[in-house]
């Protein structure tokens, strides 16, 4: 039976609902570069990538970093560990690895059974800049690079590389020297 008491109780609860929902609303993903605080164990000049949250951090000073949004490798294709940036390229050329060609033969058909290398430019999957990750002087074939697919930022969609919006990777490229330590957790 609907009484005055249940009406008043329901009305009072309903008026509180918007504030409860807003208080519990999760923070939306924002790939825009922002200055943030970071744990003290990361040293200035280091890069930290946290694939679970789709962010890359460039440590600028103790406990401070610039946070950039990124896209990361699909399950089973992601890079983890520590590497150094041993090569940097503007408008890099690109060729998929043999594993990529085998995994997706239709997508990479123009690269099968030849040595074709796609020139740098606006339609190149590595985008405007690429930072090449090495371990002990050996190329890992993983990169931090721009992308022609901005909709993949904030997602696990790549063949393992760390993607950034072109304007963001251009900014990062200017900030990091050869030898920069990159940790992907």
C-alpha positions as CSV (number, residue, x, y, z in Angstrom):
1,X,0.0,0.0,0.0
2,X,1.4,3.4,-1.0
3,X,1.2,5.8,2.0
4,X,2.3,9.4,2.7
5,X,5.2,8.0,4.6
6,X,6.5,5.9,1.7
7,X,6.0,8.8,-0.7
8,X,8.1,11.1,1.5
9,X,10.8,8.5,2.1
10,X,11.0,7.7,-1.7
11,X,11.1,11.4,-2.6
12,X,13.9,12.1,-0.1
13,X,16.0,9.2,-1.4
14,X,15.4,10.2,-5.0
15,X,16.6,13.8,-4.3
16,X,19.9,12.3,-3.0
17,X,20.5,10.0,-5.9
18,X,22.2,12.5,-8.3
19,X,24.8,13.4,-5.7
20,X,25.5,9.7,-4.9
21,X,25.9,8.9,-8.6
22,X,28.2,11.8,-9.2
23,X,30.3,11.0,-6.2
24,X,30.8,7.4,-7.5
25,X,31.3,8.4,-11.1
26,X,34.6,7.0,-12.4
27,X,37.2,9.4,-13.8
28,X,36.9,9.4,-17.6
29,X,40.0,8.5,-19.7
30,X,41.8,11.7,-20.9
31,X,44.7,11.3,-23.3
32,X,45.6,15.0,-23.1
33,X,49.2,15.5,-21.8
34,X,49.0,16.7,-18.1
35,X,51.6,17.3,-15.4
36,X,51.0,14.8,-12.6
37,X,52.7,13.5,-9.4
38,X,54.5,10.1,-9.6
39,X,56.1,7.7,-7.2
40,X,59.6,8.8,-6.0
41,X,61.4,5.7,-7.3
42,X,61.2,6.9,-10.9
43,X,64.1,9.1,-11.9
44,X,63.9,12.3,-14.0
45,X,64.4,11.5,-17.6
46,X,62.8,8.0,-17.4
47,X,59.7,6.8,-19.3
48,X,57.1,4.6,-17.6
49,X,54.3,2.9,-19.5
50,X,51.3,1.5,-17.5
51,X,49.3,-0.5,-20.1
52,X,46.4,-1.2,-17.7
53,X,45.6,2.5,-17.6
54,X,46.8,3.4,-21.1
55,X,49.2,6.1,-20.0
56,X,52.8,6.9,-20.6
57,X,54.7,9.0,-18.1
58,X,57.8,11.1,-18.8
59,X,59.4,11.9,-15.5
60,X,60.5,15.6,-15.5
61,X,61.7,15.9,-11.9
62,X,61.5,14.0,-8.7
63,X,57.8,13.0,-8.1
64,X,56.6,14.9,-11.2
65,X,55.8,13.7,-14.7
66,X,54.0,14.5,-17.9
67,X,51.3,12.0,-18.5
68,X,50.3,11.1,-22.1
69,X,47.5,8.9,-23.3
70,X,48.6,5.9,-25.3
71,X,47.4,2.7,-27.0
72,X,49.1,-0.6,-26.2
73,X,49.5,-4.1,-27.6
74,X,46.6,-6.6,-27.8
75,X,46.6,-9.4,-25.3
76,X,49.6,-11.7,-25.9
77,X,51.4,-9.2,-28.1
78,X,52.4,-6.6,-25.5
79,X,55.9,-5.6,-24.4
80,X,56.8,-5.6,-20.8
81,X,60.1,-5.0,-19.1
82,X,62.9,-2.4,-19.4
83,X,64.5,-1.1,-22.6
84,X,66.4,2.0,-23.8
85,X,65.6,4.3,-26.7
86,X,68.6,3.6,-29.0
87,X,67.2,5.1,-32.2
88,X,64.8,8.0,-32.9
89,X,63.3,8.8,-36.3
90,X,61.2,11.5,-37.8
91,X,58.6,10.2,-40.3
92,X,60.0,6.7,-40.1
93,X,59.7,4.0,-42.7
94,X,57.9,0.9,-41.8
95,X,57.5,-2.8,-42.6
96,X,55.5,-5.3,-40.5
97,X,57.4,-8.1,-38.9
98,X,57.2,-11.6,-40.4
99,X,55.1,-12.6,-37.4
100,X,52.6,-9.8,-38.2
101,X,52.4,-10.9,-41.8
102,X,51.8,-14.5,-40.8
103,X,49.2,-13.5,-38.2
104,X,47.3,-11.2,-40.5
105,X,48.0,-12.2,-44.1
106,X,45.1,-10.2,-45.7
107,X,46.0,-7.0,-43.8
108,X,49.7,-7.2,-44.8
109,X,49.3,-8.8,-48.2
110,X,51.4,-6.1,-50.0
111,X,54.4,-7.1,-47.8
112,X,54.3,-10.8,-48.4
113,X,57.2,-12.4,-50.3
114,X,59.0,-9.1,-50.9
115,X,61.2,-6.5,-49.3
116,X,58.8,-3.6,-49.6
117,X,59.2,-0.9,-47.0
118,X,56.5,1.7,-46.6
119,X,58.0,5.2,-46.8
120,X,57.4,7.7,-44.0
121,X,54.4,10.0,-44.3
122,X,50.9,10.7,-43.2
123,X,49.6,7.2,-44.1
124,X,52.5,5.4,-42.4
125,X,51.4,3.3,-39.4
126,X,54.3,4.7,-37.3
127,X,53.0,8.2,-37.7
128,X,55.1,11.3,-37.3
129,X,57.9,10.0,-34.9
130,X,59.2,6.7,-33.6
131,X,61.3,5.8,-30.6
132,X,62.9,2.4,-31.1
133,X,63.2,0.2,-28.0
134,X,66.4,-1.9,-27.5
135,X,67.5,-4.3,-24.8
136,X,71.3,-4.9,-24.4
137,X,71.9,-3.3,-27.8
138,X,69.4,-5.6,-29.6
139,X,66.3,-4.2,-31.3
140,X,63.1,-5.5,-29.6
141,X,61.0,-4.5,-32.7
142,X,58.8,-2.6,-30.2
143,X,58.3,1.1,-30.7
144,X,56.8,4.2,-29.1
145,X,55.3,5.9,-32.1
146,X,52.6,8.1,-33.6
147,X,49.5,6.6,-35.3
148,X,47.2,7.0,-38.2
149,X,44.5,5.5,-36.0
150,X,43.8,8.0,-33.2
151,X,40.7,6.0,-32.2
152,X,43.0,3.3,-30.8
153,X,44.5,5.6,-28.1
154,X,43.2,4.3,-24.7
155,X,42.8,0.8,-26.1
156,X,44.8,-2.5,-26.4
157,X,44.8,-2.6,-30.2
158,X,48.3,-2.7,-31.6
159,X,50.7,-5.5,-32.5
160,X,52.7,-4.7,-29.4
161,X,53.9,-1.1,-29.9
162,X,52.9,1.8,-27.8
163,X,50.9,4.3,-29.9
164,X,50.4,8.0,-29.2
165,X,48.6,10.8,-31.0
166,X,51.0,12.3,-33.5
167,X,51.1,15.7,-31.8
168,X,51.9,14.0,-28.5
169,X,54.7,11.8,-29.8
170,X,56.2,14.9,-31.5
171,X,56.3,16.6,-28.1
172,X,57.8,13.5,-26.4
173,X,60.3,13.0,-29.2
174,X,61.7,16.5,-28.6
175,X,62.0,15.8,-24.8
176,X,63.8,12.4,-24.7
177,X,67.4,11.8,-25.8
178,X,68.9,8.6,-27.0
179,X,69.6,6.3,-24.1
180,X,66.4,7.1,-22.2
181,X,65.2,4.2,-20.0
182,X,61.7,2.9,-20.7
183,X,59.9,0.7,-18.2
184,X,56.7,-1.0,-19.2
185,X,54.9,-2.6,-16.2
